[in-house]
Amino acid sequence: MNLPRIRIHAALLLGSLAAACSPLTTFDALVPKDRGGIRVAKDVAYGPDPRQRLDVYAPRAASQRPRPVVVFFYGGSWNSGTRAGYAFVGRALAAQGFVAIVPDYRLVPAVHYPAFVEDGAAAVRWTVTHAGDHGGDRGTVVLMGHSAGAYIAAMLAVDPRWLGESRAAVKGLVGLAGPYDFAPFDVDASRAAFGRSPDPAETQPVTWAGVGDPPALLLYGNKDTLVRPRNSQALAARLRTGGVPVDLRAYAGLGHIGILLALARPFRGRAPVLEDVSTFVRRVADANQPAGAARP
């Protein structure tokens, strides 16, 4: 594949993507994928709705031990997105040695809060039940997301209402440019998704974050004008107040979409996003291994 052509097409996409987290299907089709990761299951149902489907990615290499599992929720202002545009994320994570789950979820205007959080919870419960079928460690799950997907991941990690017993499997949270403290709702996307909620504070991750939550890696670009860095800073502060380990990192020169694109092979030189995520996942996975056990 011609790398200069990829860069040109990606540059053309950036304008529209930066305006609103549009589906990345064209970008995903153009960028080269990590050969160390493959999709091992496609269009798997985790619920009855057509949007309640997911794909599974795993490393090509065999392992004698179950692998850490990462559930990745994409963004799109809760009103757009498809897992078909995120194979580059799934394969990148799988090439790092993880089983990666990329679910779709129901979108505004067909649904409103909390439906997309409920779908995220259903996808995680499916993961805890079935990750072992694909070589994953069902007891070591890290929730990860970008933008609106980071919101879903954060709510599932810090708010005990959603996952029930499956919450015990969640060992970490990775948020990329997530909105965690954005009430009152003053933009169209948040009003459409959350405006019907009688208690705006109840919808916010910062309301729930605190003692007993899993360790977090919160990443943002210092040039992000769509989801302001104060969201990550506020969630980090609330978690730290509760004694939760938090790694808060800002990438110089990256905007809202740039932090996501840095996961793709042609753009990893812009920021070590994939390296930082992988290091965090391995660290929390190692912390939950029995004494003397070797990581795959």
FENBEL-V103673 format. One record per backbone hydrogen bond with DSSP energy under -1.0 kcal/mol. CO is the residue of the C=O (numbers start at 1). NH is the residue of the N-H. If there is no record, write none. Layout:
BEGIN
co	nh
CO	NH
CO	NH
END
This chain:
BEGIN
co	nh
2	6
3	7
4	8
5	9
6	10
7	11
8	12
9	13
10	14
13	17
14	18
15	19
16	20
20	22
24	28
25	29
26	30
27	31
34	37
36	60
38	58
41	56
44	54
49	52
51	53
52	46
53	104
54	44
55	102
56	40
56	41
57	100
58	38
67	137
68	99
69	142
70	101
71	144
73	146
76	79
78	108
82	85
83	86
86	90
87	91
88	92
89	93
90	94
91	95
93	98
94	97
99	70
100	57
101	72
102	55
107	111
112	115
114	118
115	119
116	120
117	121
118	122
119	123
120	124
121	125
122	126
123	127
124	128
125	129
126	130
127	131
130	133
131	134
131	136
132	135
135	67
137	140
140	69
141	171
142	71
143	174
144	73
145	176
146	149
147	151
148	152
149	153
150	154
151	155
152	156
153	157
154	158
155	159
159	162
163	166
164	167
165	168
166	169
167	170
169	141
172	143
173	217
174	145
175	219
176	147
180	206
187	191
188	192
189	193
190	194
191	195
193	113
194	197
199	202
200	203
201	204
204	207
205	209
210	213
215	173
216	247
217	175
218	249
219	177
220	251
221	224
228	231
229	233
230	234
231	235
232	236
233	237
234	238
235	239
236	240
237	241
238	242
239	244
240	243
245	216
247	218
249	220
251	222
251	254
254	223
255	259
257	261
258	262
260	263
261	264
264	267
265	268
267	270
271	273
272	276
273	277
274	278
275	279
276	280
277	281
278	282
279	283
280	284
281	285
282	286
283	287
286	289
290	293
END
